[in-house]
Amino acid sequence: MTSSYKEPSDVLKRLFLPPKDPSLSLSSDYQWLVITEEPPLPSIELLAKPEEKLAGIRFDPALFTPSRLDYATTLVLQHMATGEKQTIDLPENSEGIRYIRFHPSKPYFVFSSKVKNELLLELYKCELLDGKWSMQKIPLGQRMNFVYGCAYQFTTTGDNLLVKVIPEDWPAQPPQEPVSTGPAIQAVAKDARKAPGRTYQDLLKNEYDEAKLKHFLTTELLCINTTSLDAKLIQQSAGGRLIRSLQSS
């Protein structure tokens, strides 16, 4: 006999599942406010997804994003001076959006959209044209990598967008754990100083953990022209690099 989870009554939903407060993002010139709303609780499907725990980072190994990540299902733009609002329809195949980033000087922002039933996030731009916000997909050709933070940021001038992507022809799976050929032995040096045990979570335990973390953090860097949307590879990142942070000059 099989059964499914039951939905509570509307009264209980109002009591115990109140809507989340909306998330707010303010444009660089303080003229526009982006308002997004997320589900009140994560779904069972989301909580059941596999999770990697390495070096204090917890992430979805299939999607290359932080684990347990919810997505906003509404997108509203509000003009700060007039209070006028414009609702933007999400992309047709979108499960929700995340990672809104504003242009440093223009009424222009980018965001990521989770594609329904696919292990993929797509990049979109929204720009104010003739008084209305217009949305357009930014073609990349490679999957973005959000394991170590947001995958993209504008350059100082805003002429380009730097995007961390998974290298082309990168293995879909991390290296396999080697078969142990003997016991793991930890030796204590003579006259070693006593110290408390480690308290950090998910520390790397061996060379295999190190290799697996490197697999998920290795990225290439694309430079996207914010006007033409043309993309080019930053040659210094060709083949994949471990990029800790980005800073344009």
C-alpha positions in Angstrom: 0.0 0.0 0.0 1.4 3.4 -0.9 0.2 6.9 0.0 1.4 10.5 -0.5 2.0 13.3 1.9 -1.2 15.2 2.9 -1.7 18.9 2.5 -2.8 20.7 5.7 -6.0 22.7 5.7 -6.0 26.4 4.6 -6.3 27.5 8.2 -3.2 25.6 9.3 -1.3 26.9 6.2 -2.1 30.4 7.3 -0.9 29.7 10.8 2.2 27.7 10.2 3.2 28.5 6.6 3.1 32.2 6.4 4.7 33.7 3.2 8.4 34.7 3.5 9.3 38.3 3.6 10.2 39.4 0.0 13.9 39.7 -0.9 14.9 43.2 -2.0 17.7 44.4 -4.4 18.4 48.1 -4.9 20.0 49.4 -8.1 23.3 51.1 -8.0 21.7 54.5 -8.6 19.0 53.9 -6.0 16.3 54.4 -8.5 14.9 50.9 -8.8 14.0 48.2 -6.4 13.8 44.5 -7.4 11.3 42.6 -5.3 11.3 38.8 -5.4 9.4 36.1 -3.4 10.4 32.6 -2.5 8.3 29.6 -1.2 7.8 29.6 2.6 9.6 26.2 3.1 11.9 24.1 0.9 10.3 21.2 -0.9 10.9 17.6 0.0 12.5 17.1 -3.4 15.0 19.9 -2.6 15.9 18.4 0.8 16.4 15.0 -0.7 19.0 16.1 -3.3 22.5 14.8 -2.8 24.9 17.1 -1.1 28.7 17.3 -1.1 30.5 18.6 2.1 34.1 19.6 1.4 36.3 22.2 3.2 33.3 23.8 4.8 31.5 24.2 1.5 28.1 22.4 1.1 26.9 22.2 -2.5 24.9 20.3 -5.1 27.4 18.2 -7.1 25.0 17.9 -10.1 24.0 21.6 -10.4 27.2 23.2 -9.2 25.3 25.5 -6.8 25.1 25.7 -3.0 22.9 22.9 -1.6 19.3 23.5 -0.4 19.0 26.5 -2.7 15.5 27.9 -3.2 14.5 30.1 -6.1 12.3 33.1 -6.3 9.1 32.6 -8.3 8.1 36.3 -8.8 10.0 39.3 -10.1 8.7 42.9 -9.7 10.5 46.2 -10.4 9.5 49.3 -8.4 10.6 52.8 -9.2 11.7 54.5 -6.0 10.6 58.0 -6.8 7.1 57.3 -8.2 6.3 53.9 -6.6 5.2 52.5 -9.9 5.6 48.8 -10.2 6.2 46.5 -13.3 5.9 42.7 -13.0 8.3 40.8 -15.2 7.3 37.3 -16.4 9.9 34.7 -15.7 11.3 32.7 -18.6 8.9 30.2 -20.0 10.9 27.2 -18.8 11.9 28.7 -15.5 11.6 27.0 -12.1 12.7 30.2 -10.4 15.4 32.8 -10.4 18.4 33.7 -8.2 21.6 35.8 -8.0 20.4 39.3 -9.1 23.2 41.6 -9.9 22.9 45.3 -11.0 25.0 47.2 -13.5 27.2 49.7 -11.7 25.7 52.7 -13.5 22.8 51.8 -15.8 19.2 50.5 -15.3 20.3 47.0 -16.1 20.6 43.8 -14.1 21.3 40.1 -14.7 20.0 37.0 -13.0 20.1 33.2 -13.2 17.1 31.1 -14.0 16.8 27.4 -13.0 15.5 25.4 -16.0 12.6 23.1 -15.2 13.6 19.4 -14.9 17.2 20.1 -16.0 20.5 20.4 -14.2 21.1 23.9 -15.7 21.0 27.6 -14.8 20.7 30.1 -17.6 21.8 33.7 -17.6 19.4 36.5 -18.4 19.6 40.3 -18.6 16.9 42.9 -17.9 17.3 46.4 -19.3 15.1 49.5 -19.1 14.2 50.5 -22.7 11.7 53.2 -23.5 10.3 53.2 -20.0 9.7 49.4 -19.9 11.9 46.6 -18.6 12.9 44.1 -21.3 14.4 40.6 -20.7 16.9 38.7 -22.9 18.8 35.5 -22.5 22.6 35.7 -22.6 24.0 32.7 -24.5 27.0 31.1 -22.9 27.6 27.7 -24.3 29.0 26.5 -21.0 27.4 25.8 -17.6 28.0 28.3 -14.8 29.7 27.3 -11.6 28.3 28.7 -8.3 30.0 26.4 -5.9 32.3 29.1 -4.4 29.8 32.0 -4.7 28.0 33.9 -7.4 29.4 32.9 -10.8 29.4 36.5 -12.3 30.1 40.1 -11.6 30.2 43.3 -13.6 33.5 45.0 -14.4 34.1 48.4 -12.8 32.9 50.3 -15.9 30.0 47.9 -16.5 31.1 47.3 -20.1 31.6 43.6 -19.5 30.3 40.8 -17.3 32.8 38.2 -16.0 31.3 34.7 -15.7 32.8 31.6 -14.1 31.9 28.5 -16.1 32.8 24.8 -16.1 35.6 24.1 -18.6 34.7 22.6 -21.9 35.0 18.8 -22.0 35.3 18.7 -18.2 34.5 15.3 -16.7 30.9 15.0 -15.5 32.0 13.0 -12.4 34.8 13.7 -9.9 37.7 11.3 -9.7 36.9 7.9 -8.2 38.0 7.2 -4.7 41.1 4.9 -4.8 40.9 1.4 -3.3 42.7 1.3 0.0 45.8 -0.9 0.0 46.4 -0.7 3.7 45.3 0.9 7.0 45.3 4.7 7.4 47.9 5.4 10.1 48.3 8.6 12.0 51.6 9.1 13.8 52.2 11.5 16.7 55.7 12.9 16.9 57.7 12.5 20.0 57.2 15.4 22.5 54.5 16.8 20.3 52.4 19.6 21.9 49.0 18.7 23.1 46.2 20.6 21.3 42.4 20.4 21.2 40.7 18.4 18.5 39.6 20.1 15.3 36.2 21.8 15.4 35.8 23.0 11.8 33.2 21.2 9.8 33.9 19.0 6.7 37.6 19.5 6.6 39.6 17.7 3.9 40.7 14.4 5.2 43.0 13.1 2.5 44.3 13.6 -1.1 41.1 12.2 -2.5 39.0 14.9 -0.8 41.5 17.5 -2.2 41.2 16.1 -5.7 37.4 16.0 -5.5 37.2 19.6 -4.3 39.5 20.7 -7.1 37.2 19.1 -9.6 34.2 21.1 -8.4 36.0 24.4 -8.0 37.9 24.5 -11.3 36.5 27.1 -13.7 37.2 29.0 -16.8 36.3 32.7 -17.1 34.2 34.3 -19.8 34.0 38.0 -20.6 30.6 39.0 -21.9 30.1 42.3 -23.6 27.0 43.8 -21.9 25.8 45.5 -25.1 26.4 42.9 -27.8 26.3 39.9 -25.5 29.3 38.5 -27.3 31.4 36.1 -25.2 35.1 35.4 -25.2 37.3 33.2 -23.1 39.9 34.9 -20.8 42.9 33.1 -22.1 44.6 33.0 -18.6 41.8 30.8 -17.5 41.9 28.4 -20.4 41.8 24.7 -19.3 40.4 25.7 -15.9 41.8 27.5 -12.8 41.0 27.7 -9.1 39.6 31.3 -9.0 39.1 32.6 -5.5 37.9 36.1 -6.3 37.6 38.5 -9.2 38.7 42.1 -9.4 38.6 44.3 -12.5 40.8 47.3 -13.1 
